[in-house]
Amino acid sequence: MADRSFLNWPFFEDWHRDYYERFDAWVSENLTGIDHNEIDASCRMIADRLGEAGWLSPTAVDPADESSALDVRTLCLSREILARHDGLADFVFAMQGLGTGALSFFGSPDQREWLFRTRTGKALSAFALSEPRSGSDVANMEMSAHRDGDGFVLNGEKTWISNGGIADIYTVFARTGEAPGAKGISAFVVPADTPGLSIAERINVIAPHPLARLSFENCRIPGSALIGEAGGGFRIAMSVLDVFRSTVGAAALGFARRALDETVSRASQRELFGAPLFDLQMVQGHIADMALDVDAAALLIYRAAWTKDMGAARVTREAAMAKLYATDKAQEVIDKAVQIHGGDGVRSGHIVESLYRDIRALRIYEGASDVQKIVIARQALAGAGAKS
């Protein structure tokens, strides 16, 4: 059983602890044996099950309640639990939040109608930000949205789009040209069946997920598709990532906790030279390092989540630290797990082998590790009154 002592930290309320126990028990009973060969169908199945049971509600605000807000600690707890059980289940939950984050924070009442469907698993969402020549450098995007009467015409490409090809709704960012760079980008809500939007390529990766390159060719959308104000897209994107970067760290934490649990079990049961593997001081040292990294990552993640939930306008520094540390250290924890498992650690289908493939992408998406270092450094320099 995964360590639960962190739930007693002062970051959490009693209802968070109750939520954790109930959700963990539900996932254990209802999300087992997920087929990782039929990815599209499995993602829809997972969304259906989570939605029908009400577990997707934390991913977006309640459109029927104007006072509703996201609780980042709940998002992080959810992703940690799901990742510990199954990486694809975590992916499905995460995308329902990331894909609709702009609507939760900036959407009009009509746009938020989509949330009734995404919160119940009846519609899948996606966040279309990255481009072939613009990944972490969002301000360099090339996709255009030209005004055409009362609407806009989208032209260009998006790539590495999670849920691409199966999403029902895309949050799309494009250059509207109000100003150079970041100030000339706007955000739009685009249904998947909009004429001119097509799937140019499905992308296969080492840990299978639905990913695609999207093509927009004279894709006409109404003016009501604009989220927030024209030219406000960069701020919208960064506000969404500000919240969900912490949850990426939480997913990495879930992977790391599972790796630690599997390693402790292996070291306790496996014998080497006539004694339990755990008796070797080298193995004890590795496990100590793993446990330390897990707890340190958890502290950074739930500090960032708590800070946001307490009303901080931005948690750029805290979220960047949480994502950077948690994802990088989870990679190290899982690598140690593979080493201690020996040949089984690289055997296809073994849980540790799947964790090894699952973790790698988390150090890239929603801001690569090196980009997070730049963010942290700039925040530190700004706090010191220096120019960055």
Buried (B, 14 or more C-beta within 10 A) or exposed (E): EBEEEBBEEEBBEEEBBEBBEEBBEBBEEBBEEBEBEEBEEBBBBBBBBBBEBEBBBBBBBBBEEEEBEBBBBBBBBBBBBBBBBBBBBBBBBBBBBBBBBBBBBBBEEEBBEBBBBBBBBBBBBBBBBBBEEBBBEBEEBEBBBBEEEEBBBBBBBBBBBBBBBBBBBBBBBBBBBBEEEBBBBBBBBBBBEBEBBBBBBBBEEEBBBBBBBBBBBEBBBEEEBBBBEBBBBBBBBEBBBBBBBBBBBBBBBBBBBBBBBBBBEBBEEBEEEEEEBBEBEEBEEBBEBBBEBBEEBBBBBBBBBBBBBEEEEBBBBBBBBBBBBBBBBBBBBBBBBBBBBEEBBEEEEBBBBBBBBBBBBBBBBBBBBEBBEBBBEBBEEEEEEEEE
